[in-house]
Structures are given as C-alpha cells and as structure tokens.
Amino acid sequence: MLSTRRDLRHLNRLKRSVVLPRAVSTGIWVAGPIVAVGFLAYGFSLGLPFFLDDAVHFRWLEWQTLASMWSSARLIGYYRPLPFTVWKALRLVQGRYDPVTLHGVNLGLHVLNGLLLARLAAWQLNRGGLSLGLGAAVLFILYPFSYQAVPWVGSLTHMLVTFLILASLCLYRLGERAAQHAGLVRGLSVALAGIAPFAHETGAAIAPLLVCLLLTQEEPPPWRRAVRETLPYVLCAMVAVAVWALVPKAVKWAGLSNLESRWQNAVYFAQGLAYPVAPLATAIVGAGRGWSDIKAVALVAFPAIGLWSFVLWKAGRARLVTLALAWFALTAAPAWAVLGFWYVVDGPRLLYEASVGAALFWAIPTSLARSRHRSSTGVAVLAWLVVLGVACGSWGFVRSRVPMYRLVRKAVAELVAALPDEPGESVLCVNYPAWFAPLRSTFALGHEGVTLVAPYFGLADLVWLHTGSERNVTAAILPDLLRPWGYYWACAGTTETMDSLEPKVRQAGKVLVTRYDGGLAVYDAGGLEAQGGSPEPVHVAAFADRVALLSASSTLQGSTLQATLRWQSWRSVEDDVTVFLHLYNWNGGLSTQADGYPVMSTSRPRSWQAGDTWRDERVLSVKNLPAGEYTIKVGLYRVSDGGRLPAVDSARRPIPDDAVPIGTVVLQGRSE
C-alpha cells in the first residue's frame, strides 16, 4: 500500500512536470502577441504630456481630501472616486503628477485587459478557446476608437472599470476550478464587483454580464442557478447605485425622453460595433447623393451586424454571438441612455468598455478552426485571415493618429521651453493649437481628432499642469496668420483683429506665436521690453528719424536662420510700415526673405509709442539653399507702395538701398 501511494505521488509529480511547462508555453504563446501588439500600437503614449481634461481633473484633485473625493462630486460633475484615488495616491508618492507614470498606468491596464479578455474568452469553449481568446484580445487591443482612451490620462476611468469587470468575471471562472480556495477566489470576485461602479457607472453591469457569460458557455447551467449565482453581484450593484444616487453631483443628463438623441446615439454605437465595414458609410456620404451621415451609417451598420450574426449562427456559434452582442449592449447602455449626441460623437473613448463585445463579435471565426465541425486547415486559415484583416485596418487607423499626438507633445514641450524665466512675467500665446483632426475621416460619424486644450480651461492651467507654477498666460487667435495645413485644426483663445490684438501685445512681457509652415512650431516672437525711454544715441541704423534699429544678431539652427532685432520708436510712424529680412548670396542676388510686421506679425510699428523698445524675433528658412556665404540685411518699407524708409547709420551716413547689413551666414550645403 505504501508503495502504491508513493507511486501515485510520483506519478502526480510527473504529470505536473509535464503539464506545467506546457501551460507556461501556451500562456507565452497567447500572452506574447497580445503584449507585443499593445506596446507596438500604444507605446508612444509613454512620451505624451497631459492634455484635454487633465488640467480640470488635477486642479479639482488639489482641493480634495480622500474623504471629500468619496463623499461629493460637486464641481467635477461625475462621481468616479476610484480613479481619482489612484491619481491622488501617485501624486502623494511621487510628489507631482508624473505624465510618464500615469500614461504607463493606462497602457498597462489596456494590455492587461487584453490578457484578461483572452483568458475569459478561452473559458467559454471546450475546444478552440485559446484561438478565440487570442483573436479577441488582439482586436480589443487595436480597437480603433480606443485611440482616444489609451493615450489620454483622463480616460483611466474607462480602462479601470473594464479591468475590474474582466478581473471579477475571470475570478468567478477561476473559482469554479479552484477546489481548495474557491470561497476566497469568489470573495475576491465579489469584492471587485463591489468597487467597480466607483470607477465608472458601467461597473454596475457585472451581474447581468455574469448571467450572459454562464448561459452562453458550451455547457450552460440551468438559468435559475445562473441567476442565483449572480445574487451577490446584484447586491453590490444595488449598494453602488444607492451611494451614487445619494452623493451630490453637478452633472446634467440628456435623458431617455430625447428620442432623437437616443436614435443618433444608437447609430453611433452601431458604427462602433460594425467598425470593420463602417467606413463604407463615409464613401456613401462622399458620393454626393444627399445621404446624411446618420442615414449612411444606419444603412451600413445595422445590416452588417445582422448579416454577420446570421453567418456565425449558421456556423454554430449562436451562443458566442449572443454573448458578444449582450456585452456590447449592456456596457454601452449608460452612455446611450443619458448622454447627448453632441457629447457622444466627441467621445470615442465611451466605446472602450463596449469594445470587449465588439472584439469578441469579430473574432468568433477563430473559434471555428478547432471545433468539432470545422477542423480543416482551410477553415482555420480563412478565419484568421478575416481577423487579421480587421486587425490590420484597426492598426492603420490607430497609427495614423500618432502624428497628431506627436504634435500635442511638441506643442506642450515648446510652450514650456519658451516660457520666461521670471514666473511673474505675462505671456501672450497667439494661435496656439487647441485640437487637430485629419483632413479625411475614416468613419462617417464622430470626431477623429485629438484635443489639446478644451474650451473650458485656459493655457494657464496647461502650464501649471506641466510646470507646477502659476503663470499669467493668455491665448489669442489672429486669423491673418493662419494658412492651410496638413490637418484641420483650431486654436485656443479669443479671435482678434490686428487692432484688437495690439493692446494685448503691449501688455504682455513676452509673445509666443505658433506657426504652421509645414509643421507646428511655437516661437518666442519677442515683445515690448521698455516704454518711455529716451532715444538711444548708439544704434545700428535709424529709419526716417522715426524708428531705430538698436541691435541685431542672428543664429543658424539647422535649416532655419533666426534673427533677433531690437527696435526703438523715436516718434510715431504715420504710415503703415513693415519689416523685411533679406538674405543675399555672394553675387548680391536675393536668395530668400521673410517680410512681415515685427513680433512675428503681431505688432505694427504705426501703433508703437515714442520711447517703446521692442524685441523682434524673426525666422527665415534657408532650406535647399546652395553652400556659400550670405549677407543678412534688414529694413522697413511702406505696405501701401513698397517704398523703403530711408536708413542712415549712427553717424548719419545713408545706407545703400536702405537695407541695413546685420551680419553674414555661411551655409555648408543644401539643408534638407
């Protein structure tokens, strides 16, 4: 007998020694691609700054204690204390809001959600589960509308609640298989269900999701047992809803009574479910036959969903189709029911929780590859071709948004770098970007761009968020300086004319101008340095005894020549005059020029007052110019007729052509 027991123990050890490595290798085979795809698609987000509503969230957090976050949602509007607690805890640990850490939390949760989905989907089938899980996870990671959720710190609420939902359901499934610790595992599952609604309202849907999960597995329990199993989860949802109802909030919902908005929301979410074929609606709208975007999407999305469901039902996957559609509907229901269409179309992140159902919906063919009825290699190849085709389309969509996020990073970095050293000095930002959008939309409904500065907070908040200090930063828009570009975009601030902008330029200690000449760049344009000064006897040149050029310098940075000019107004300038900056080659020929009003075209000399001293920063492109030595010359001319103002040096000697040489630059060759 002892020998037999010893042999059994030895046999069990041998089995574990074989099964464990196999399980590990299978886990790596499934998890490896999911993690790789996640970081390849969204790894760029780790280098992003804060943007959109991050300033609003963190401003509010600065005034809150742990108790106040959980007892009130006044001012912030919605009651989601769990993500706020995460941010507050990281703030206390790190001493600041660190963008790398917070973006890393989002990216990590997104990848982890993909892994949990793979595990949960695999448990739904006896055969073909791993293939289904891998396919669903990859499609979830690359779901196109998540392009707004993952790279934006403020979307933590969506990723966190999705993690809690998936983790709770996975723990329930694990509890079915954990004989020794089933009670503990089930307890953890219920605990996660209890806190999920405090991450987002969608967390209250865990109970019906669990019912769907149980009734759509290959060997479902009796429906009464399934309902009985969910009672603890129902209780958690009821407690959460009661707390949510009692907590003071300041948010207004559109309400179910607005039927037009409910229909529009339904079409938008249908587009999110039928996303692989939804771009066909864009072609219908573009054909110019009078189809509205709503009608075109409805024409494409609803039949596509029905046809795909029918095909999968005929293939023997009715249960999985039911699970996918139920998941999508249950998690999209809160946003569909209470939000206005104007908000929904601007928030593709709202589809994040529902994207689990959408990914599963389109990944179902992969489960046919190893089913009892479809075991041929041809079916497997065809199924994976469908999924990979959907994944490639999503990959292209997500990656096409990366350049816009890089523009966000560049805009923030250059704004912070251009701030004056003195915190008290006022700054005026002209034409600073608020959002970007592609010239061509992939989907007929929704906004596919990236928002940097929301209209309900200012640049001072954005600067505080990235520097930790309060700055007097204001924004203005001068349409005269805007030109067509590679994106649709809008700027932050109020729209001004040259006349209305000039007082703001005078009041600012420093003016920053964002230019879009082939690419975004935030420049220090100069500003008013002094007022009421006496005429400087030492100067480079004087123009018509009204304006003097006090000093001039230039530096070559790559393919750009940057010149710093300091002007002093001696007397008022009656004519409308502007500045020219010319570059002459070794033969005296004009090679390139940069004409315009001082301070990057935001200040006109005729508005200057006697005694003003202005710093004027100018930028001249030298791209593609041949190698050689070039002479830099500056002058003033009348806008009306192009006539130059007479220029003399400090000894009152006339300067030839009224063009003042301020230096030379040597170019080494064509600068691409």
Order of alpha helices (4+ residues) and beta strands (2+ residues): alpha-alpha-alpha-alpha-alpha-alpha-alpha-alpha-alpha-alpha-alpha-alpha-alpha-alpha-alpha-alpha-alpha-alpha-alpha-beta-beta-beta-alpha-beta-beta-beta-alpha-beta-beta-beta-beta-beta-beta-beta-alpha-beta-beta-beta-beta
